[in-house]
């Protein structure tokens, strides 16, 4: 009997691949979690005598500070939150509730691929292979955008750990990694960075206006706060921290305006639907 392929597409909730999803999901999660913790605390060993500088994930603070270098405290909080939410997602994959399992499995292949590509990024980033690490991020961005377009209406417990938070992280990491990759501190590069940072406002606004996705908005706002704190600590790149805090405030307010009516509107619609169902037998009797 062939082993189920967790990456096989199945419109019926991928029931035939559930066992494969469970195994691959846990392995990819543990792989990413283990090496993220390991390389946050210690730099990878240079066993082969390569000329590339090996460092921890946050080891670039003094070596190569860029216009997109964030506060590592904010990045750490972001990832601790994401890992905790991912554990919740995995728990639903093992739930006795068939609906939960189907919803979790529907995005399973993208979730697995995200963790594998994120592990690859950590592996390459900590070994100073900037071009290849940027490539991993670009592939992961395509993976997550594809996931979003196919599953934009997933439940919150799926959307946050598997879609929204990973996508916002990869979007931010593309700029952070890219800035380190080009290693440019000239006036032209500084101006380009001051312009490029507004991409995050456009990015968040797109998801807020088109999909009413306040989760992407709040996540973007948080990372912009981290970028603002990181840039304010050095003020190496003029205006960058001001722009970061401005984007943070605008996106946060926009997310709040979308979140409040969306959340309470859904609750009101749920209550109304329940009430209609209760009254239906009475109307039929009448």
N, C-alpha and C positions, 0 to 999 in steps of 0.2 A: 504493500500500500504506500503510495507516494506521500511524502511529508507535505502538509498544507503550505501553500505559498502565501505569506502574509501580505505580499505586494500585489496579489491578484485582485483585479477590480470585480466587484460583485454588487449589483444593484439591490439585492435582497438582504443587505445588512452584513454581507460577508460571513454568513453562518458557517460555511465550509472551511473558513480560514481562521476561526476564532482561536483554536489551539495554537496555531502559528503566531497569531497576533500577541497572545499572552506571553509566549516565550520570548519573541523578538522585542516586544515592548519593554519587558523587565530587563533584558540584557542590554539594550541600547540605553535605557535610563541609568542603569548601574554603571555602565562604561563612562557615560558623560559625567555623572555625579562623582565617581571615584577619581577620575583624572582631573576634574576641575578642582576638587579639594586638594589633591596631591600637588598640583602645580600652582595652587595659590600659596601653599606653605613652602614648597621647595622647587627650585629650578630643576629641569630634567638634566640627568647626567650626560656629559659629553663623552660617551664611551668610545666613539670612533675618531676623536681628534678633529672634528670639523671646525672650520674657521668661524662659523656662525656663532653669535653670542647667545648662549642659553640663559634664560631668566624666568622668573615667576610670571604669572599672568599680569600682576601689577608691578612688575620690575622695571617698567619704563619711565617711572616718575621723574627720575633725575637724568636718565640717559637720553630720552627722545620725547620731550614734552611738546605736544602739538596743539593746534587750535581746537581739536576735538577730544582732548584728554579730559576725562570726567573725574569726579570725586570717586575714589574707589570704595568709599563707604556706601555711597548710593548704589553703585553697581553691585556690591555684595548683598545689600538688602534686596535689590531687585531679583538676584539669582536665588537667594534663600527662599524668597516668596514663590518664585517660579517652581523650584524643586518641590516645595511643600504642596503646591497646587497640582503638580504632576503626579505626586503620590495619590492624591485624591482622584485624579483621572484614572490611574491604574486600578485603584480600588473598584471603581465602577465597572471596569472591564471584567472583574471577577464577581460582580454582583449576581444575586439570584434573580434580579429583575431583568427580564429579557429585553425590555425597552432600553434600559441603561446600557446593557451590553451592546446592543445594536448601535446606539448612538456613539458609544466610545469606539467601537470597531470601525465605524464609517470613516473616521479620520486617522485610523491606526497606521497606515502605511506612511503618511506624511509625518506623523509624530515620530515614528521610528527613524525615518530619514533625517528629520531635524536633529535628533540626538546624535546620530552617527556623524553628520556633517559638522555639528557643533564640537564634538570630540575631535574631529580632524582639525578644526580651526584652532582649538586649544593646543593640540600637538604641534602644529606648524607655527602658531603665534609665539609660543614659548621658546621656539628654536630659531626665531628671527627669519623665517621663510615668508616674508611679507606678501610677495606676489601670489604664492600658492594659497596662503591663508585668505587673501582677498578673493581668490577664485572660489574657495569653499563657501564663503559668505554669499557670493553672487549666485551660486547654485542653490544654496539654501533659501535665498530670497525668492527665486523662481519657484521652488518647492512650496513655500508658504503662501505666495500670492495665488498659486494654482489651488492650494487648499482653501484659501479664503473665497475664491470665486465659486468653488464647487460646494462649499459648506459655510456660507456666511450666516446662516440662521441656526447654528447649533446652540444647545443649552449653555448657560453661563459656565457650568462646571466643566464643559468641554472647550468652550470658546477661549476662556482665559488661559489655561495651561497649554493648550495645543495649537491655538491660532493667534490670539491677540498679543500676548506677552512675547512669544517667540518672534513674531513678525516685527514688532517694534524694536526688539533687541537687535535683530539682524540689520534692520534699517540703520540703526545708530552705529553698530559695529562696522558697517561698510565705510562710513565716514572716518571713524577712529582709526581703523586699520589702514584705510587709504591714505590718511594724512601721514601716518608713520611710514608707509610704503614709499611715498614720493619724497619725504624728508626735505621739505622746502620751507625756508623761513624768510624768504625775500619779501619785499613790500608787495609785489604782485600776488604772491601766495597768501599773504595776510588778508589782502583785499578779497581774494577769491574765497577764503574761509569765511570772511564776514558776510559774503553774499550766500555762500553755500549753506550756512546754518539755517537760513529761512526755508530751506527744503522741508524741515521738520514741521513748520507751520502749515505748509501746503499739504504735506503728507497727512497730518492729523485732520486738517480741515476736509480733505477728500473723504475720509472714512466717516467723519461726523455728518457731513452733508448728504453723502450718497447712501451710506448704510446706517446712519444714526448709531455708529459704534462708539459709545462713550468709553468703553473699556480700552480701545486703542488710544483714545484721547487722553485718559488719565495716565496710562503707561508712558505715553510720549511726554506728557507734562512732568512726570517724575524724573525721567532721564534728562530732560532739559534742566530741571533743578540741579541734578547731579553735575551736569556740564557747567552750569553757572557757578556752582560752588568750586568745582575744580579749576575753572579759569580765573575766578576771583582770588583764589589762593596764590596765584603767581602774577596775574595781570600781565603776562608776557605778550598776549595778543590783545591789543586795544579793542575795546567795544564788544569783544566776543562774549564776555560774561554778562554785559548789559543786554545784548540781543538774546542770550539764552534765557535770562530771567523774564524778559518781555514775552518771548514765545511761550514759556512755561505758564505765565499768568493768563495770556489770551486763550491758550488751548485748555487750561483748567476751567476757566469760566465757560467756554464753549461746551466742554464736556458736561459740566454741571447743568447747563441749560437743556442739553439733550437727555441727560440721565434722569432727571427728576420726572418729567412728564412720561418718559418711556417706562420707567419702573412702576410708577403709580398708575399709569394708564393701563399697563398690562394687568395689574392687580384688579382694577375696576372692571376690565373686560372679563377677567376670570370669574369675578363675583357675579357679574351680570349673566354670564353664560350658565353658571350654576343655578341662579335664580330662575332662569328661563326653563331649565330642565325640570326643576321642582314644580313649576306651574303647568308644565305641559300636560300631565295626566288630568289636572283639574279642568283645563280647557277642553280636553277631549271628552270628559264626562259631561261637560256643559253642552 
